[in-house]
């Protein structure tokens, strides 16, 4: 398939964003603010990315995020000059490789580089090889071998499906018996499908968690404001793990000097290590960190922007997102000055009844007409039916607010969240509580 893509940096941008979640709506929202944007497509998108609020140049494309051939054909036909791939699954399947083969400029890592997220077993071995601080661990494909290992460790453990499990493959047992049950669920019951072909038994660390993300062109690393996610479903960090019920940035636990030090000591060596192993990484590298009494430890790496972290980081980006993405794609990130706004942003996820399990779909969403100056409601699991937005997933929306302080940002986010309703709506009412010392 020959390339017909013009190679003209800093000119008008015809942009394709791949994905359908809250992260992709946030990317589209930020990209729409660029004076360089000529045309914006989101494949397959959601009800939010189909909204006229993104401008007359925006629209959805009914192509799956994992249909590499159709995406390449569409991008070439529309003379797309930049592709941003949002989700991890198509990256792990090699979407960026296929698009680059077609001559397209892609912000997102290759399949080989995406293994840093797609395989926890690979990631732990990679961290060992490059001396990155992480928890003790062992990897198993055999249930009986894993069970024998549990009887030899003298520390509490976390049990993880090695592959991609949409943020739900991490089990936190309270006893050896529960750990064995978790291994049985992963390795024998195949609760996470092929993601559970291998299981990682990992030391359970203690301390607060921080997400540190960075733009990279495979050589240079430029960190973003550190964020804090809330994984548990219910207030007080109770209930099952989810893909994320809310977030805020920047995190007071990781002030700018610490973020810069962690970028130098963890993110930069990771990018250098991937390049040295023939896996150059272009896009966003995400480190999930635990700040333990013995120093920061890497819990996981992700090969893309987080969700819901993206929804609270991009509102703080002062620079043009398209300029930054192109600098990464063209290998000139070292020349780019990325500016961030003062203040803070916070996001509250509105989830469907039943989440993180099976959820009903098709419930009409009300209250999306409001357009406050200090907040935006990003769509995730939504679609349009007869022109009306309805629920179409577990995490339906993320109400994001911003302000001069974290408390002000949280107040804006909760005002926006409370104004949107649908049957079965559930959300946490304590996002940011530990950081502010009070409810917003």
C-alpha positions in Angstrom: 0.0 0.0 0.0 1.9 3.1 -1.2 2.0 6.2 1.0 0.4 9.4 -0.1 1.0 11.2 3.1 2.6 14.6 2.9 5.6 15.0 5.3 5.2 18.7 6.3 5.8 19.3 10.0 4.1 22.4 11.6 1.6 22.6 8.8 -2.1 21.9 9.0 -2.8 18.5 10.7 -5.4 15.9 9.6 -5.6 13.8 12.7 -6.9 10.3 13.4 -7.4 9.3 17.0 -7.9 5.6 17.5 -10.1 4.5 20.4 -13.5 4.9 22.0 -13.0 5.7 25.7 -12.6 8.7 28.0 -8.9 9.0 27.1 -9.7 9.4 23.4 -12.4 12.0 24.1 -9.9 14.0 26.1 -7.3 13.7 23.4 -9.9 14.9 20.8 -11.0 17.7 23.1 -7.4 18.9 23.5 -6.5 18.5 19.8 -9.5 20.5 18.8 -8.0 23.5 20.6 -5.0 23.5 18.2 -5.1 26.2 15.5 -3.2 23.7 13.3 -6.1 21.2 13.3 -7.6 20.9 9.9 -9.7 17.7 10.3 -10.3 15.3 13.2 -11.5 11.7 13.0 -12.0 9.3 15.9 -12.2 5.6 15.2 -14.6 4.3 16.5 -15.2 7.1 19.0 -18.2 7.6 21.3 -21.1 10.0 21.8 -18.7 12.7 23.1 -16.4 12.6 20.1 -19.4 12.9 17.8 -20.5 16.1 19.6 -20.6 19.4 17.7 -18.7 20.9 20.7 -15.5 19.5 19.2 -16.1 21.7 16.1 -17.2 21.2 12.6 -14.1 19.4 11.5 -14.6 16.5 13.9 -16.4 13.2 13.4 -16.5 9.5 14.2 -15.4 6.7 11.9 -17.2 3.3 12.3 -13.9 1.3 12.3 -12.8 -0.9 15.2 -9.6 0.2 17.0 -8.1 -3.2 16.3 -8.9 -3.3 12.6 -5.4 -2.3 11.3 -6.1 -2.9 7.6 -9.3 -0.7 7.5 -7.7 2.0 9.6 -4.7 2.1 7.3 -6.9 2.3 4.2 -9.1 5.0 5.8 -6.1 7.1 6.9 -4.5 7.0 3.5 -7.7 7.8 1.8 -8.3 10.8 4.0 -4.6 11.9 3.7 -4.2 11.7 7.5 -0.9 13.4 8.6 -0.9 12.2 12.2 -2.3 9.2 14.0 -2.6 9.0 17.8 -3.4 5.5 19.1 -5.1 5.6 22.5 -5.7 2.1 23.9 -3.1 -0.6 24.8 -4.8 -3.6 23.1 -4.3 -2.4 19.4 -0.8 -1.2 20.3 0.1 -4.6 21.7 -1.4 -6.2 18.5 0.9 -4.2 16.3 -1.4 -1.4 15.0 1.4 1.2 15.1 3.7 -1.1 13.1 1.0 -1.6 10.4 0.2 2.1 10.1 3.9 3.0 9.8 4.4 0.3 7.1 1.7 2.2 5.2 3.8 5.4 5.5 1.7 7.0 8.3 3.2 9.1 11.1 2.1 7.4 14.4 2.2 8.6 18.0 2.3 5.2 19.8 4.8 2.4 20.3 5.5 -0.6 18.2 4.2 -4.0 19.2 7.7 -4.9 20.5 7.9 -1.8 22.7 4.3 -2.3 23.9 5.3 -5.5 25.6 6.3 -3.3 28.5 2.5 -3.4 29.3 1.2 -6.3 27.3 3.2 -8.8 29.4 3.8 -8.3 33.1 6.2 -11.2 32.9 8.3 -9.4 30.3 8.0 -6.1 32.2 9.3 -7.7 35.5 12.2 -9.3 33.6 13.0 -6.0 31.9 13.1 -4.2 35.2 15.5 -6.8 36.5 17.8 -6.5 33.5 17.9 -2.7 33.8 18.0 -2.5 37.6 14.8 -0.6 38.0 13.4 -0.7 41.5 10.4 -3.1 41.8 8.8 -5.7 44.0 10.1 -9.3 44.4 8.2 -11.6 42.1 7.9 -15.0 40.3 6.2 -16.0 37.1 4.2 -19.2 36.6 2.2 -20.9 33.8 1.7 -24.0 36.0 -0.8 -23.8 38.9 0.8 -26.4 41.1 4.2 -24.8 40.8 2.7 -21.4 41.7 1.0 -22.9 44.7 4.2 -24.5 45.9 5.9 -21.1 45.6 3.2 -19.4 47.8 4.2 -21.7 50.6 7.9 -20.5 50.5 7.4 -16.8 50.6 7.4 -14.9 53.9 5.6 -11.7 52.7 2.1 -10.8 51.5 1.5 -11.1 47.8 -0.4 -9.7 44.9 -1.5 -12.1 42.1 -1.7 -10.7 38.5 -2.7 -12.0 35.1 0.4 -11.4 33.0 -1.4 -10.2 29.9 -3.8 -7.3 29.2 -7.0 -7.6 31.3 -8.5 -4.0 31.0 -7.2 -3.1 34.4 -9.0 -5.9 36.2 -6.3 -8.6 36.3 -4.8 -7.7 39.6 -6.0 -9.7 42.6 -5.1 -8.7 46.2 -5.6 -11.8 48.4 -5.7 -11.5 52.2 -4.3 -15.0 52.9 -2.5 -17.9 51.4 -5.8 -19.6 50.7 -7.1 -16.6 48.9 -3.9 -16.3 46.9 -4.3 -20.0 45.8 -7.9 -19.1 44.8 -6.6 -16.2 42.8 -4.1 -18.4 41.0 -6.8 -20.9 40.3 -9.1 -18.2 38.9 -6.3 -17.0 36.5 -4.5 -20.2 35.5 -7.2 -22.8 35.7 -10.5 -21.1 35.4 -9.2 -18.7 32.7 -11.2 -15.8 34.2 -9.1 -13.4 32.1 -8.8 -15.5 29.0 -5.4 -15.5 27.3 -4.2 -12.7 29.6 -4.0 -15.4 32.3 -1.8 -17.9 30.4 0.9 -16.8 32.9 0.5 -15.4 36.4 2.8 -13.1 38.3 3.1 -13.7 42.1 4.5 -10.4 43.4 5.4 -9.0 46.8 2.6 -6.7 48.0 4.2 -3.3 48.7 2.9 -0.6 51.1 2.6 3.1 50.5 0.7 5.6 48.4 0.6 5.2 44.6 1.5 7.8 42.0 1.2 7.7 38.2 4.1 9.4 36.4 3.7 9.7 32.6 6.1 11.1 30.1 6.2 12.0 26.4 9.1 10.4 24.6 10.5 10.1 21.2 12.6 7.0 22.1 15.5 9.1 23.3 14.3 12.1 25.3 11.8 11.9 28.2 9.6 14.9 29.2 7.4 14.1 32.2 3.9 15.2 32.8 2.4 16.4 36.1 2.2 13.3 38.4 -1.4 12.0 39.0 -3.1 9.9 41.5 -5.8 7.4 40.5 -8.5 5.7 42.6 -8.8 2.1 41.6 -11.3 0.7 44.1 -15.0 1.0 43.3 -16.3 2.5 46.6 -15.4 5.3 49.0 -12.6 4.6 51.4 -10.8 2.4 48.8 -13.3 -0.4 49.4 -14.8 -2.8 46.9 -13.3 -4.5 43.8 -10.5 -3.1 41.7 -11.7 -1.2 38.6 -10.1 0.5 35.6 -10.1 3.7 37.7 -12.9 5.7 39.4 -11.3 9.1 39.5 -8.0 10.9 39.5 -6.3 14.2 40.1 -3.1 16.0 39.1 -0.6 17.2 40.2 -0.1 14.9 43.1 1.1 16.7 46.3 2.9 13.4 47.1 5.2 13.9 44.2 6.4 17.5 44.0 8.2 18.8 40.8 11.7 18.0 42.1 10.7 14.4 42.9 8.9 14.0 39.5 12.1 15.1 37.7 14.2 12.8 39.8 11.9 9.8 39.1 11.9 10.7 35.4 15.7 10.5 35.4 16.0 7.4 37.5 13.1 5.3 36.2 11.5 6.6 33.0 14.7 7.6 31.1 16.5 4.3 31.9 13.3 2.4 30.8 13.3 4.3 27.4 17.0 3.7 27.0 16.7 0.0 27.9 13.9 -0.5 25.4 15.9 1.1 22.7 19.0 -0.9 23.6 16.9 -4.1 23.3 15.7 -3.1 19.8 12.3 -1.9 21.0 12.4 1.9 20.5 9.5 3.5 22.2 7.6 6.5 20.8 4.6 7.9 22.5 3.7 8.0 26.2 5.4 5.8 28.8 3.5 5.5 32.0 5.0 4.3 35.3 2.7 3.3 38.1 4.8 3.9 41.2 4.4 3.1 44.9 6.2 5.4 47.3 7.3 2.8 49.9 9.2 3.6 53.1 12.3 2.2 51.3 11.9 4.4 48.3 9.8 4.4 45.1 9.1 1.1 43.4 7.6 0.4 40.0 4.3 -1.4 40.1 3.8 -1.5 36.4 4.6 0.2 33.1 1.9 1.2 30.6 2.5 1.9 26.9 0.0 4.7 26.6 -1.8 7.5 28.3 -3.7 6.4 31.4 -7.5 6.4 31.8 -8.7 8.4 33.8 -5.3 10.1 34.3 -5.5 11.6 30.7 -8.7 13.4 31.6 -6.9 15.3 34.4 -3.5 15.8 32.8 -4.5 17.2 29.4 -6.5 20.1 30.9 -3.2 21.2 32.5 -1.3 21.1 29.2 -0.7 24.6 27.9 1.3 23.6 24.9 -0.3 22.5 21.6 -0.9 18.7 21.9 -0.3 18.4 18.1 3.1 20.1 18.3 4.2 17.8 21.2 3.0 14.6 19.4 4.7 15.6 16.2 8.0 16.3 18.1 7.8 12.8 19.5 7.1 11.2 16.1 9.9 13.2 14.4 12.5 12.4 17.0 13.0 16.1 18.1 11.4 16.1 21.6 14.7 17.5 23.0 14.0 20.7 21.1 10.4 21.0 22.3 9.5 23.2 25.3 6.4 21.7 26.9 4.5 24.2 29.1 2.0 23.3 31.9 -0.7 25.4 33.5 -0.6 26.3 37.2 -3.3 24.9 39.4 -4.9 21.4 39.4 -7.4 19.2 37.7 -9.6 16.4 39.1 -11.9 13.8 37.5 -14.8 11.8 38.9 -15.9 8.7 36.9 -19.6 8.0 36.6 -20.0 4.2 36.2 -22.9 2.0 35.3 -24.8 -0.2 37.7 -22.9 -3.5 38.1 -19.5 -2.2 37.2 -16.8 -3.7 37.2 -18.9 -6.7 36.4 -21.6 -7.0 33.7 -23.5 -3.7 33.1 -26.8 -2.9 31.5 -26.6 -0.7 28.3 -28.9 1.7 26.5 -29.8 3.9 29.5 -30.4 7.5 28.5 -28.0 10.1 29.9 -29.4 13.4 31.0 -27.7 16.7 31.9 -25.0 16.9 29.3 -26.1 20.2 28.0 -24.3 22.3 30.6 -21.1 23.9 29.5 -19.3 25.3 32.6 -16.1 27.3 32.2 -14.2 25.3 34.7 -15.3 21.7 33.9 -15.9 19.3 31.0 -17.7 15.9 31.0 -15.7 13.4 29.0 -17.5 10.5 27.4 -16.2 6.9 27.8 -18.9 4.1 27.6 -21.5 6.0 25.5 -23.1 5.9 22.1 -25.8 7.8 20.2 -29.1 6.1 19.6 -31.6 8.2 17.6 -29.4 11.2 18.4 -29.6 10.6 22.2 -26.6 9.7 24.3 -27.0 6.4 26.1 -24.8 4.2 28.3 -22.7 1.6 26.4 -20.1 0.4 28.9 -19.0 0.2 32.5 -17.3 3.5 33.0 -19.7 5.9 31.3 -18.4 9.4 31.8 -15.6 11.3 33.6 -16.5 14.7 35.0 -13.3 16.8 35.1 -12.9 20.1 36.7 -10.0 22.5 37.2 -9.0 25.4 39.4 -6.2 27.2 41.1 -6.1 24.6 43.9 -6.9 20.9 44.1 -9.9 21.7 46.4 -11.3 24.1 43.7 -10.7 21.5 41.0 -12.6 18.9 43.0 -15.5 21.2 43.7 -15.8 21.9 39.9 -15.6 18.2 39.1 -18.3 17.2 41.6 -20.6 20.0 40.5 -20.3 18.7 36.9 -20.7 15.1 38.1 -23.9 15.8 40.1 -25.5 17.5 37.1 -25.4 14.4 34.9 -27.8 11.5 35.6 -28.7 8.1 34.2 -30.4 5.1 35.8 -27.9 3.1 37.9 -25.3 5.8 38.1 -22.6 5.2 40.7 -19.6 7.2 41.6 -17.2 7.8 44.4 -17.7 10.8 46.6 -14.2 10.9 48.1 -11.9 11.5 45.2 -8.9 13.5 46.4 -10.0 13.2 50.0 -6.6 11.9 51.2 -4.8 14.7 49.4 -6.9 17.6 50.7 -7.7 16.2 54.1 -11.4 16.8 53.6 -14.2 16.0 51.2 -14.5 18.5 48.3 
